[in-house]
Amino acid sequence: MALKNKSEINMIQGPEFINLQPLDVNPLMQKCEIKVFYLGHNRNGSYINRETALEMAKTLRGTPIVAAFNKDKGDFGDHGHVMHIEDGEITFSVKTIPYGFVSPDAEV
């Protein structure tokens, strides 16, 4: 299905962190809820329906949470893909680092 305009595409500016709570086990860790995707057409051309989302949710527990921090914006950006071109060779890498993980007992 071809999209007629951008208004048909769901947009998320970035992950949404909700209910931040410090943990007693480590003052450097916080528990929170995170919204990371949405149903319908996505700007990367994919489409996530409810059935697919429910299947994806089953595999989230224990997954690392990685991100690339954009110093210029003072906020997290995308997954930070980088393309290097040197001496005629092209290589790809990512700037993401781990910030946490989805708890094994998380309600997804």
Secondary structure, DSSP 8 states (H G I E B T S, - for coil): ---SSGGGSB--SS-EEEEEEEETTEEEEEEEEEE---SEEBTTS-EE-HHHHHHHHTT-TT-EEEE-EETTTTEE-S--EEEEEETTEEEEEE--EEEEE--TT---
